[in-house]
């Protein structure tokens, strides 16, 4: 634009020279001086614009969650790329902190290289789940020769968080997924789909009955078998959250894990037609206390678990039973928060749906009547920080069920899990390390099978 203006100014100067014949020498000189000054000014502007385009300009953008800034990182040219905008995350007119509306993305790229010394259900061979260790061979998934090598990127994940100021407060959302499919391959596996405003929250998130803070620093995907762990669709309210103490109440998506047991042998058609039946949501209440020494959480659940015959006209036989449970958990900081002890004890009936691995909620008794199955789960893990870059974690976990008389000899009775690792973080965003993992499955008849493996993982977060 400035180049065209300069050419126009030159043409104007030439035209003025023609007119100058009728003017005095003084008037002609003044006119020419003015035109030359205009030309010099426009040329200076053009040269400044060219220098600006050639220079590298930094692009200022919000730092994504989990990322770190570095003064040694070269800035991106202003002429490359385009700003990322989220029209739906605009602050509401009249809200406080209008300038704080933002969207953050986070995640990690992870490769697991595993040598499995024994055997595992192929659909779950990228992690160690005791319930998936084959005992009855041949015939169970995973039977065959011992030893296998598995490479997996299924732990890689991507997530987005938004923070939207409104007149009612700040709306926060979290939408994330990883690639851990249940068919032995990679596929989108949704983790969180959560939104909250003030004391209210809705969507899929960690169950109010669990305590994610006691999850140990492991690289195996599934983790301790005796831990309460489920991301559940729910409505949650936190009416009290003050001075490190909080109370939360939630209505959560119900589910009934059913073992038809000897019914399948007596009447195979009926056994295959029995499915879960849930009329009411699960009710969960939790209290949490956070202090410098760590934290403590107590959570209770009451639920209705049921069954029905989907092959009959009226759904009979059907019925419901009451399930309940209490989960106590916490962490203890040791050596000035350098080390940490994580623990959890959970007990109840009809709560296996909330356990990390194994078990059922309902099973038949000796008379083939449905009853809730008792569960006891626990974990204890110790995390040690050698220095700013090296860490280790060691621990043990167990999920045990009291089998009913109507369950088959192959029913899940106990799943045990233990691990030990050494992890190295050369930078805050990168971790590499190895982990020894052991698991054991025991059935109702007392038969058992072990699996142990070594896993080496690389993880780069962003």
DRENVO-622842 format. One record per atom (N, C-alpha, C, O): residue in one letter; x, y, z. Coordinates in steps of 0.1 Angstrom, whole numbers, plus 5000, padded with zeros to 4 digits. Layout:
AXYZ ...
//
This chain:
X500849885000 X500050005000 X500950125000 X500650224993 X501950125008 X502850235009 X503650254995 X503950374992 X503950154988 X504650164976 X503750234965 X504250324958 X502450204965 X501450264956 X501350414959 X501250504950 X501350444972 X501250584976 X502450664972 X502350784968 X503650604972 X504850674968 X504850704953 X505250814949 X504450604945 X504350624931 X503350744928 X503550824919 X502250744935 X501250844933 X501850984937 X501551084930 X502650984947 X503251114951 X504251164940 X504351284938 X504951064933 X505851104923 X505051164911 X505451264905 X503951094907 X503151144896 X502651284900 X502551374891 X502251304912 X501751434916 X502851544915 X502551654911 X504051504918 X505151594917 X505351644903 X505651754900 X505351544893 X505451574879 X504451664874 X504651764867 X503151644878 X502051724874 X502251864879 X501951964872 X502751874891 X503052014897 X504052084889 X504052214888 X505052014883 X506052084875 X505452154863 X505852264859 X504352084857 X503752154846 X503052274850 X502952374843 X502452274861 X501652394866 X502652504870 X502252624870 X503752464874 X504752564879 X505152664869 X505652774873 X504952634856 X505352734846 X504552864848 X505052974844 X503352854854 X502552984856 X502853044870 X502153134874 X503752974877 X503953024891 X505353094892 X506253074883 X505553164902 X506853224904 X507853114908 X507553004912 X509153154907 X510253054911 X510153014926 X510352904929 X509753114934 X509653084949 X508552984951 X508652884959 X507353004945 X506252914947 X506552774941 X506152674947 X507252774930 X507652644924 X508652564933 X508452444935 X509552634939 X510552574948 X509852514961 X510152404965 X508952594966 X508252544978 X507352424975 X507352334984 X506752424964 X505852304960 X506752184958 X506352074963 X507852194951 X508752084949 X509352024962 X509451904964 X509752114971 X510252074984 X509251994992 X509551894998 X507952044992 X506951964999 X506751824993 X506551735001 X506751814979 X506551684973 X507651594976 X507451474979 X508951644976 X510051564980 X510051514994 X510351394997 X509651595003 X509451555017 X508451445019 X508651355027 X507351455011 X506351355012 X506851225007 X506551115013 X507651224996 X508251104990 X509151045000 X509150915002 X510051125006 X511051065016 X510251005028 X510750895033 X509151065033 X508451005044 X507850875041 X507850785048 X507250865028 X506650745024 X507650635022 X507450515026 X508850665017 X509850565015 X510350515029 X510650395030 X510450605038 X510850555052 X509850465058 X510250365064 X508550485056 X507550395061 X507650265054 X507450155061 X507850265041 X507950135034 X509150055039 X508949935041 X510250115041 X511450045046 X511249985060 X511649875063 X510550065068 X510250015082 X509349895082 X509549805089 X508349895073 X507349785072 X508149665067 X507849555072 X509049675057 X509749565052 X510649505063 X510749375064 X511249585071 X512149535082 X511249465092 X511749355098 X510049515095 X509149445105 X508749315100 X508649215108 X508449295087 X508049165082 X509149065082 X508948945084 X510349115081 X511549025080 X511948975094 X512648875096 X511549055104 X511949025118 X511048915124 X509948885119 X511548845134 X510848735141 X510148795153 X510748855161 X508848775154 X508048825165 X507548705173 X507048615168 X507648715187 X507148605195 X505548605195 X504948715194 X505048485196 X503648465197 X503248435212 X503748345217 X502448525218 X502048505232 X500848415232 X499848455226 X500848305240 X499748215241 X499648155255 X500748145261 X498548125259 X498448055273 X499147925273 X499247855263 X499847905284 X500547775286 X499547665289 X498747675298 X499647555282 X498747445284 X499047375297 X500147385303 X497947315303 X498047255315 X499147145315 X499047065305 X500047135324 X501047035324 X502347075317 X503347005318 X502347185309 X503447225302 X504347325310 X503747385320 X505547335307 X506447435314 X507047535304 X507247495292 X507347655309 X507947755300 X509447745300 X509947695310 X510147795290 X511547795290 X512047915282 X511547945271 X513047985288 X513548105281 X514348065269 X514648155261 X514847935268 X515647905257 X514847855245 X515447825234 X513547845246 X512747805235 X512547915225 X512148025228 X512947895212 X512848005202 X511348035199 X510447955199 X511148165198 X509748215195 X509348185181 X510148175172 X508048165179 X507548135166 X507348265158 X506948365164 X507548265145 X507348385137 X505848425137 X504948345137 X505648555137 X504248605138 X503548575125 X502248565125 X504248555114 X503548525102 X503248385099 X502648345089 X503548295109 X503348155108 X502148115117 X502148155128 X501248035111 X500147985119 X499048085122 X499048195116 X498148045130 X497048135133 X496648115148 X496848005153 X496048215154 X495548195168 X494448095169 X493648085160 X494448025180 X493447925183 X492347995192 X492748045202 X491147985188 X490048045195 X489047945199 X488847845192 X488247975209 X487147885213 X485947985216 X485748025227 X485148005206 X484048095207 X483048065219 X482448145225 X482947935221 X482047885232 X482547915246 X481847895256 X483847945247 X484447975260 X484548125264 X485348155272 X483848205257 X483848345259 X483248385273 X482248315277 X483848475280 X483248515293 X481948585291 X481648655281 X481048565300 X479748625300 X479848775303 X480548815312 X479048855296 X479049005298 X478549025312 X477548975316 X479349105320 X478949145333 X479649055344 X479549075356 X480348945339 X481048855348 X482348915353 X482949005347 X482748875365 X484048915370 X485148835363 X484948735358 X486348895363 X487548835357 X487348795342 X487548685338 X486848895335 X486548875321 X487748825313 X487648755303 X488948865317 X490148835310 X490748695313 X491748655307 X490048615321 X490548485325 X489848375318 X490148255321 X489048395308 X488448295300 X489548225292 X490248295285 X489548095292 X490648025285 X490247875283 X489447825290 X490947815273 X490947675271 X492347615271 X493247675265 X492547515279 X493847455280 X493747305275 X492747245277 X494847265268 X494847125264 X496047055271 X497047125275 X495946925273 X496946855281 X496946705276 X496046665269 X497946635280 X497946495277 X499446445277 X500346505282 X499646325272 X500946265271 X501046165260 X500046105256 X502246145255 X502546035246 X503345935253 X504345965259 X502845805253 X503445705261 X503645575254 X502645525247 X504745505255 X505045375250 X505345285261 X506145305269 X504645165261 X504945065271 X505544945264 X504944895254 X506744905268 X507344785263 X507344685274 X508044705284 X506644575272 X506444475282 X506944335278 X506744295267 X507544275288 X507844125286 X507044055297 X507244065309 X506043975293 X505243895302 X505843755303 X505943685293 X506243725315 X506843595317 X505843475317 X506243365314 X504543505319 X503643395319 X502543425309 X502843435297 X501243425313 X500243435303 X499143535308 X498943555320 X498443595298 X497343695301 X496343685290 X496743665279 X495043715293 X494043725283 X494543825273 X494843945276 X494643785260 X495143875249 X494544015249 X495144105245 X493244015252 X492544145251 X493044245262 X492744365261 X493744195272 X494144275283 X495644265285 X496144305296 X496444225275 X497844195277 X498744325279 X499844315282 X498144445276 X498944565278 X498844615292 X499444715295 X498244535301 X498244565316 X498044435323 X497744335317 X498344445336 X498144325344 X496944335353 X496944405363 X495844255349 X494644245357 X494644105362 X494444015354 X494644085375 X494643945381 X493443865376 X493543745374 X492243935374 X491043855370 X491143805356 X490343715352 X492143855348 X492343805334 X493443705332 X493843675321 X494043655343 X495043555343 X494343415341 X493443385349 X494643335331 X493943215328 X494343105339 X495543085341 X493343045344 X493542925354 X493242795347 X493942705347 X492042795341 X491442665336 X491842655321 X491142705312 X492942585318 X493442565305 X493342415301 X493642335310 X493042385289 X492642475278 X491242525280 X490442475288 X490842625272 X489542685272 X489342825277 X488342885273 X490342875285 X490243015289 X491043105280 X492043065275 X490643225278 X491443325270 X492743345276 X492943365288 X493843325268 X495143345273 X495943215275 X497143215278 X495243105273 X495942975274 X496942955262 X496743005251 X498042885265 X499042865255 X500442865261 X500542835273 X501442905253 X502842905258 X503043025267 X502443125266 X503943005277 X504343115285 X505343205278 X506043165269 X505243335281 X506143435276 X505643515264 X505143445254 X505643645265 X505143725253 X505743865255 X506043915266 X506043925243 X506444065243 X505344155237 X504744125227 X505044265244 X503944355240 X504444495240 X505044545249 X504244565229 X504444705227 X503144775226 X502244735218 X502844885234 X501544945234 X501745095235 X502545145243 X500845175228 X500745315230 X499345345236 X498945465235 X498645255241 X497345275245 X497145365257 X496045415260 X498245395265 X498145485276 X498245635271 X497945725279 X498545655259 X498645795254 X497245855255 X496245795253 X497245985258 X495946055261 X495946195257 X497046255254 X494746255256 X494646395252 X493346445259 X492346375260 X493446565265 X492346625272 X492246775270 X493246845266 X491146835272 X490846975271 X490147025284 X489146965288 X490547135289 X489947195300 X489547345296 X490247405289 X488347385301 X487947525299 X487647595312 X487147525321 X487847725312 X487547805323 X486747925318 X487348015311 X485447935322 X484548035316 X483948125327 X483148075334 X484348245328 X483748335339 X482348365335 X482048405323 X481448355345 X480048395343 X479548475355 X480348485365 X478348535354 X477848605366 X477648515378 X477548565389 X477448385375 X477248295386 X478548225392 X478448155401 X479648265386 X480848205390 X481648145377 X481148165366 X482648075380 X483448025369 X483047875366 X482947795374 X482647855353 X482347725348 X483647655344 X484547715337 X483847535349 X485047455345 X484647325339 X483647255343 X485247285328 X484947165321 X486247085319 X487347135319 X486146955318 X487246865315 X486746755306 X485846675310 X487346745294 X486946635284 X488246575280 X489146635275 X488446435283 X489646365280 X489446225276 X488346165279 X490446175269 X490346035265 X491745975263 X492746045262 X491845845264 X493045775261 X492745675250 X491745675244 X493745585247 X493545495235 X493445345240 X493745255232 X493045325253 X493045195258 X491745125255 X490745125262 X491745055243 X490544975240 X490544845247 X491544805253 X489344775248 X489244655255 X489344535246 X489044415250 X489644555233 X489744445224 X491144415220 X491444345209 X492144455228 X493544425224 X494144525215 X495344515212 X493444625211 X493944725202 X493744865207 X493344885218 X494044965199 X493845105202 X492545155197 X492145135186 X491845235206 X490645295202 X490345405212 X490945405223 X489445495209 X489145605218 X488445555230 X487345495229 X488945585242 X488345535254 X488245665263 X489145725268 X486945705264 X486645835271 X486945815286 X486545715293 X487645915292 X487945915306 X487046015313 X486145965320 X487246145312 X486346245319 X485546315309 X486046355298 X484346345312 X483446435305 X482646515315 X481546485318 X483346615321 X482846675334 X482746825332 X483446895326 X481746875339 X481547025340 X481047055355 X480346985361 X481547175360 X481147215373 X481047365374 X481747435367 X480147405383 X479947545385 X479647555400 X478547515405 X480547625407 X480347635422 X480347495429 X481247415427 X479247475436 X479147345444 X478547235435 X478547115440 X478147255423 X477547155415 X478447105404 X479147175398 X478346975401 X479046915390 X478246805383 X477346745390 X478446785371 X477646685363 X478546635352 X479346705346 X478346505349 X479146435338 X479746315343 X479446255353 X480746265335 X481546145339 X482846195345 X483646265340 X483046145358 X484246175365 X484546065375 X483845975376 X485646085383 X486045985393 X484845975403 X484246075407 X484445855406 X483345835415 X483645905429 X484745905433 X482545955434 X482646015448 X483045905458 X483445945469 X482845775455 X483145665464 X484645635464 X485045565473 X485345685454 X486745645453 X487645765458 X487145875460 X488945745459 X489945845463 X491145835453 X492045755455 X491145915443 X492145915433 X493545945438 X494545905433 X493546015449 X494846055455 X495645945461 X496845955463 X495045825464 X495845715469 X496345625458 X497045525460 X496045665445 X496545585434 X498045595434 X498545705433 X498845485434 X500245495435 X500945545422 X500345545412 X502245575423 X502945625412 X503545505404 X504745475405 X502645445397 X503045325389 X502945355374 X502245455370 X503545275365 X503445295351 X502545185345 X502145195333 X502145085352 X501144985347 X499845055346 X499545145355 X499045025336 X497845105333 X496745075344 X496145175349 X496444955347 X495344925355 X495544945370 X494745015377 X496644905375 X496944935389 X496344835399 X495944725396 X496344875412 X496044785423 X494644725422 X493644795419 X494544595423 X493244525422 X492244555433 X491044555431 X492744585445 X491844615457 X491444755458 X490844785469 X491744835449 X491344985450 X489945005444 X489544945434 X489245095450 X487945145444 X488345235433 X488945345436 X487945205421 X488345285410 X487245275399 X487145165393 X486545375396 X485645385385 X485345525381 X485045615390 X485345565368 X484845695364 X483445675360 X483045595351 X482545745367 X481145715367 X480345845363 X480645945368 X479345825354 X478445935351 X477645975364 X477245885371 X477546095367 X477046135381 X476546275381 X476946365373 X475746305391 X475346445395 X475946455409 X475746375418 X476746565411 X477446585424 X477146725430 X477146815423 X477046725443 X476946855450 X477946855462 X478046755469 X478646965463 X479646985474 X479147095483 X479647215480 X478247075492 X477647195499 X478647255509 X478447365513 X479647185513 X480647235523 X482047205518 X482447095516 X482847315517 X484247305513 X484947425519 X485047535513 X485547405530 X486147515538 X487347465546 X487247365553 X488447545546 X489547515555 X490047375553 X490447305563 X490147325541 X490647185539 X489747075542 X490146955541 X488447105545 X487546995548 X486347015539 X485947125536 X485846905534 X484746915524 X483746795526 X484146685531 X482546815522 X481446715522 X480846715508 X480446815503 X480746595502 X480246585488 X479146475488 X479346365494 X478146495480 X477046405479 X476846385464 X476846475456 X476546255459 X476446235445 X475346125443 X475146035450 X474746135431 X473846035425 X474545985413 X474846055404 X474945855413 X475745795403 X475145685395 X474145625399 X475645665383 X475045565374 X475145425380 X476245385384 X474045355381 X474045225387 X474545115377 X474545135364 X474845005382 X475244885373 X475244765382 X475644765393 X474844645376 X474844525383 X475744425376 X475444375365 X476844385383 X477644275378 X477144145383 X477144115395 X476644055374 X475843935378 X476643805374 X477143795363 X476643715384 X477143575381 X475943485382 X475443465393 X475543425371 X474343335372 X474743195378 X473843115381 X476043165379 X476543045386 X475842915381 X475742885369 X475342845391 X474742705388 X473442715380 X472942615375 X472842835379 X471642855371 X471942825357 X471042765350 X473042855352 X473442835338 X473542685336 X473242635325 X473942605346 X473942455344 X472642395345 X472342305337 X471742445354 X470442395355 X469542425343 X468842345338 X469642555339 X468842605328 X469642695319 X469642815322 X470442645309 X471242735301 X470542855295 X471142955294 X469342835290 X468642935284 X468343055294 X468443165290 X467943015306 X467643115316 X468943185320 X468943305322 X469943105322 X471243165326 X471743275316 X472243375321 X471543245303 X472043345293 X471043465292 X471443565287 X469843455297 X468843555296 X468843655308 X468243765307 X469443615319 X469543705331 X470443815328 X471643795324 X470043935331 X470844055330 X470544155341 X469644135349 X471444255342 X471244355353 X470044435351 X469544465340 X469444485362 X468244565363 X468444665374 X468544635385 X468444795370 X468744905379 X467645005378 X467545085369 X466845015389 X465745115389 X466145245395 X465545355391 X467145245404 X467445375411 X468945405410 X469745315408 X469345525411 X470745565410 X471445525423 X470745515434 X472745515423 X473545485435 X473645615443 X473945725437 X473645615456 X473745725464 X475045715472 X475345625479 X475945825470 X477245825477 X477445955485 X477046065480 X477945945497 X478346055505 X479746045509 X480245935512 X480546155510 X481946145513 X482346265521 X481846375519 X483246245530 X483946355538 X485446345536 X486046235536 X486046455534 X487546465531 X488146575540 X487646685541 X489246535546 X490046635554 X491446635548 X492146535548 X491946755545 X493246775540 X494146865549 X493646965554 X495246815553 X496246885561 X497646875556 X497846805546 X498546935563 X499946925559 X500546785560 X501446755552 X500046705569 X500546575571 X499946475560 X500446365559 X499046525552 X498446435542 X496946455541 X496446575542 X496146355539 X494646365539 X494046235543 X494646135544 X492746245547 X491846135551 X490546155544 X489946265543 X490046035539 X488646045533 X487845925537 X488345815538 X486645945540 X485645845543 X484445855534 X483845965533 X484145745527 X482945755517 X482045635519 X482545525522 X480745655519 X479845545520 X478845545508 X478645645502 X478345425505 X477545405494 X476345315497 X476445225505 X475145355492 X473945265493 X473445255479 X473245355472 X473145135475 X472645115461 X471744995460 X471644905469 X470944995449 X470044885446 X470544815434 X470644875423 X470844685436 X471244605424 X470244495421 X469644445431 X469944475409 X468844385405 X469144305393 X470144325386 X468244215390 X468344125379 X466944105373 X465944125379 X466944065360 X465644035353 X465943935342 X467043915337 X464843875337 X464843775326 X464443845314 X463243875312 X465343875305 X465043955293 X464343865282 X463943915272 X464343735284 X463743645274 X462243615277 X461643545269 X461743655289 X460343625292 X459443745289 X459943855288 X458143715288 X457243825284 X457143935295 X457044055292 X457143895308 X456943985318 X458244015326 X458244085336 X459443965321 X460743985327 X461043905339 X462043925346 X460143805342 X460343725354 X461143605350 X461043555339 X461943545360 X462143595373 X462943725374 X463843745365 X462643805383 X463443935385 X463443965400 X462743905408 X464244065404 X464344105418 X465444205420 X466244225412 X465444265432 X466444365436 X466944325450 X466244265458 X468144365452 X468844355465 X469544485469 X469844565460 X469744505481 X470344635486 X471844605488 X472244515495 X472644695482 X474144695483 X474544815491 X473944915491 X475744795498 X476244905506 X477744885509 X478244775507 X478444995512 X479844975514 X480445105521 X479845215521 X481545085527 X482345195534 X483745185529 X484445085529 X484245305524 X485645315519 X486445415527 X486045535527 X487445375534 X488345455542 X489745465535 X490245355531 X490245585533 X491545595526 X492245725530 X491645805537 X493545735526 X494245855529 X495745835525 X496145735520 X496445945527 X497845955525 X498546015537 X497946095545 X499845975539 X500646025550 X501946075545 X502745995540 X502246205546 X503546255542 X504646225552 X504446235564 X505746175547 X506846135555 X508146205551 X508346225539 X508946235561 X510246305558 X510046435551 X510646465540 X509046515556 X508846645550 X508246645536 X508746715527 X507346555534 X506646535521 X507546475510 X507246475498 X508746425514 X509646365505 X509146225501 X509246185489 X508546155511 X507946025508 X506446025512 X506046125518 X505745925507 X504345925510 X503845785511 X504145695503 X503045755521 X502345635523 X500845645519 X500145735524 X500445565509 X499045565505 X498345435510 X498945335509 X497145455514 X496445335520 X494945345517 X494345455515 X494245225517 X492845225515 X492245085520 X492944985518 X491145095527 X490444975531 X488944995528 X488345095532 X488344895520 X486944905516 X486244775519 X486844665517 X485044785524 X484244665527 X482744685524 X482344805526 X482044585520 X480644605517 X480044485510 X480744375508 X478844495506 X478144395498 X477544455485 X477044565486 X477644385474 X477144435462 X477844555457 X477244645451 X479144565459 X479944685454 X481044655445 X481844745442 X481044535440 X482244495431 X482244585418 X483344595412 X481144635414 X481144725402 X482044845404 X482444905394 X482344885417 X483144995420 X484644955422 X485445045424 X484944825422 X486344785424 X487144785411 X486544775400 X488444805413 X489344815401 X489444695393 X489644695381 X489244575400 X489344455392 X488644335399 X488844315411 X487844255392 X487344135397 X486144145405 X485744245411 X485344025406 X484244015415 X482944045408 X482844105397 X481844015415 X480444035411 X479644095422 X479944085434 X478544155418 X477544215428 X476544115433 X476244105445 X476044035424 X474943945427 X475343805422 X475943785412 X474943705430 X475143565426 X474143475433 X473543515443 X473843355428 X472843275434 X473343205447 X474543165448 X472443175457 X472843105468 X472542955465 X472242915454 X472542865476 X472342725474 X470942695467 X470842605460 X469942775471 X468642755465 X468442835452 X467242845447 X469442885447 X469442955434 X468643095435 X468143135425 X468643145447 X468043285449 X469143385449 X470243355455 X468943495443 X469943605442 X470343665456 X469443685464 X471643685458 X472043755470 X473243835467 X474043805457 X473443945474 X474644025472 X475943955477 X475843875487 X477043975470 X478343915474 X479144005482 X479244125478 X479843955492 X480644045501 X481944065494 X482543985488 X482544195496 X483744235491 X484644295502 X484144365510 X485944265501 X486944325510 X488144365501 X488644275495 X488444495501 X489644535493 X490544625501 X490044695509 X491844615498 X492744705505 X494044725496 X494344645488 X494744835499 X496044855493 X496944935503 X496445005511 X498244915501 X499244995509 X500445015499 X501044915495 X500745135497 X501845165488 X502745275494 X502245365501 X504045255492 X505045355497 X505745415485 X506345345477 X505745555484 X506445625474 X507645695480 X507545765489 X508845675473 X510045735478 X510645825467 X510745785456 X511145935471 X511846035462 X513246035465 X513746085476 X514045965457 X515545965459 X516146095458 X517046135466 X515746175447 X516246305445 X515246375436 X514146325434 X515646485430 X514646555421 X514346485408 X513346515402 X515046385405 X514846315392 X514446165394 X513846115385 X514846105405 X514645955406 X513545935417 X513645995428 X512645845414 X511545805423 X511345655423 X511645595413 X510745605433 X510345465434 X509045445441 X508645535449 X508345335438 X507045305445 X507045155446 X507345085437 X506545115458 X506444965461 X505144945469 X504845025478 X504444845467 X503244815474 X502544685471 X502944615462 X501344665477 X500644545476 X499144585477 X498744675484 X498344505470 X496844525470 X496144395468 X496644295462 X494844385473 X494144265473 X492644295472 X492144375479 X491944215464 X490444215464 X489944075466 X490343985459 X489144055477 X488643925481 X487143925481 X486544025486 X486543815477 X485143805478 X484743675485 X485443575484 X483643675493 X483143555499 X482143495489 X481043545488 X482543385483 X481643325473 X480443265479 X480443215490 X479343265471 X478043205475 X478043055471 X478943015463 X477142985477 X477042845474 X476642815460 X476842705454 X475942905454 X475442885440 X476442925429 X476042905417 X477542975433 X478543005423 X479342885418 X479442785426 X479842885406 X480642775401 X482042765407 X482442875412 X482742655406 X484042645412 X485042745405 X486042775411 X484742785393 X485642875386 X485443025390 X486143115384 X484543055399 X484243195402 X485443265408 X486243205415 X485543395406 X486543485412 X486443475427 X485343505432 X487543455434 X487643455448 X488543565453 X488243635462 X489743575447 X490743665452 X491643705441 X492143625433 X491943845440 X492943895430 X493943975438 X493644065445 X495243935436 X496343995444 X497244065434 X497344025422 X497844175438 X498644265429 X499744325437 X499544375448 X500944335431 X502044395437 X503044455426 X503044395415 X503744565429 X504644615420 X505744695427 X505644735438 X506844705419 X508044785424 X508644845412 X508844785401 X508944975413 X509545045401 X510645135405 X510945175416 X511345185394 X512345285395 X512145375383 X512345335372 X511845505385 X511545595375 X512445715374 X512945765385 X512745765362 X513745875361 X513045985352 X512545955341 X513146105357 X512546225350 X513646325347 X514046405355 X514246315335 X515346405331 X514846555330 X515546645333 X513546575327 X512846705327 X511546685333 X511046565334 X510846785338 X509546775344 X508546705335 X507546655340 X508646715322 X507646665312 X507946525307 X507146475300 X509146475311 X509446335305 X509846245317 X510446275326 X509346115315 X509646015325 X509945885317 X509245845308 X511045815322 X511345685317 X511545595329 X511945645340 X511345465328 X511645375339 X511145235337 X510445205327 X511445155347 X511045015346 X510244975358 X510445035369 X509444865357 X508544825368 X508444675367 X508144615357 X508544615379 X508244465381 X506844455386 X506544525396 X506044375380 X504644365384 X504344215386 X504744125378 X503544185396 X503144045399 X501644045402 X501144135408 X500943945397 X499543925400 X499143785402 X499843695396 X498143755410 X497643625412 X496143615412 X495543705418 X495543525405 X494143495406 X493843365413 X494443265410 X492843365422 X492443245429 X490943225427 X490243325429 X490543105424 X489043085422 X488443025434 X489142995444 X487142995433 X486342945445 X486942815450 X486842785462 X487342735440 X487842595444 X489242595450 X489642495455 X489942715450 X491242725456 X492342715446 X493542725449 X492042695433 X493042685423 X493542835420 X492742925421 X494842845416 X495342975414 X496342975402 X496942865399 X496643095397 X497643105387 X498243245389 X497643345393 X499643255386 X500343375388 X500743425374 X500843355364 X501043555374 X501643625362 X502643725368 X502343795377 X503743735361 X504743845365 X505343885352 X505543815343 X505644015352 X506144085340 X507144195344 X507144255355 X507844235333 X508644365334 X508144455324 X508044425312 X508044585328 X507544685319 X508444805319 X508844855330 X508844845307 X509644965305 X508845065297 X508345035287 X508645185303 X507845285297 X508545415295 X509445455302 X508145485284 X508545625282 X507345715281 X506345675274 X507345825288 X506145915289 X506646055287 X507446105295 X506046125278 X506246265275 X504946345276 X504046325268 X504846435286 X503646505288 X503646645281 X504746695278 X502546695279 X502446835273 X501146905278 X500947015274 
//
